[in-house]
Amino acid sequence: MKVPIEWLVQRVDEPPTSYNPREGSSPLRIRMAWQKLKSRAHGQDEIWAYANPSDRHGRHQGFALVREGVVIEAIEVD
């Protein structure tokens, strides 16, 4: 899935440790998704949490690898 830059919510520098049972994804799956992107990061790359702001595309959330202001890769954790 192509994640628009507008969906980025917040930079995530550390692997997520919290879990909200209403979110549907297991804490291990969320942490593994973050670690997968982090392992592909180079130099000044950043990992951001994303969520779509509208229900017209369905619900999508996860992590995105951002390089120089461009989303390079994204992993959905919903």
C-alpha positions in Angstrom: 0.0 0.0 0.0 1.2 3.5 -0.9 1.1 5.6 2.2 0.7 9.4 1.6 2.9 11.7 3.6 -0.2 13.3 5.0 -1.0 10.0 6.9 2.2 10.3 9.1 1.2 10.8 12.7 4.4 10.8 14.8 8.0 9.8 14.6 8.7 6.6 16.5 12.4 6.4 17.7 12.0 3.4 20.0 10.1 0.1 19.4 6.5 0.3 20.6 5.9 -1.4 23.9 2.3 -0.5 24.7 -0.8 -2.4 23.6 -4.4 -1.4 23.1 -6.6 -4.5 22.8 -9.1 -2.5 20.8 -6.5 -2.0 18.1 -6.5 -5.7 17.1 -2.8 -6.3 16.5 -0.6 -8.2 19.0 2.2 -6.3 20.7 4.7 -8.7 19.2 3.5 -8.1 15.7 3.6 -4.4 16.1 7.1 -4.5 17.6 8.3 -6.8 14.8 6.9 -4.5 12.1 8.8 -1.5 13.6 12.0 -3.6 13.9 11.8 -4.7 10.3 11.6 -1.2 9.0 14.4 0.0 11.4 16.7 -2.7 10.0 16.2 -1.2 6.5 16.9 2.3 7.7 20.1 4.1 6.6 21.7 7.4 7.7 19.0 10.0 8.5 16.0 7.7 7.7 13.1 7.9 10.2 10.4 5.6 11.3 6.9 7.1 11.6 3.6 5.8 12.7 0.9 6.4 10.2 -2.9 6.2 10.2 -5.3 7.2 7.5 -7.5 10.2 8.5 -10.6 9.0 6.7 -12.8 6.0 6.7 -13.4 6.2 3.0 -10.3 4.0 2.3 -11.0 1.7 5.2 -8.9 1.7 8.4 -5.1 1.5 7.8 -2.3 2.1 10.3 1.2 1.0 10.8 4.8 2.2 10.3 6.5 4.0 7.5 10.2 4.3 6.6 10.8 7.9 5.6 13.8 9.1 3.7 14.3 12.8 3.0 10.6 13.5 3.4 9.5 10.6 1.2 7.8 7.4 2.3 10.0 4.6 1.0 8.3 1.6 2.5 5.3 1.0 4.9 4.1 -1.9 6.9 0.5 -2.2 8.0 -0.2 -3.5 11.5 -4.0 -3.3 11.6 
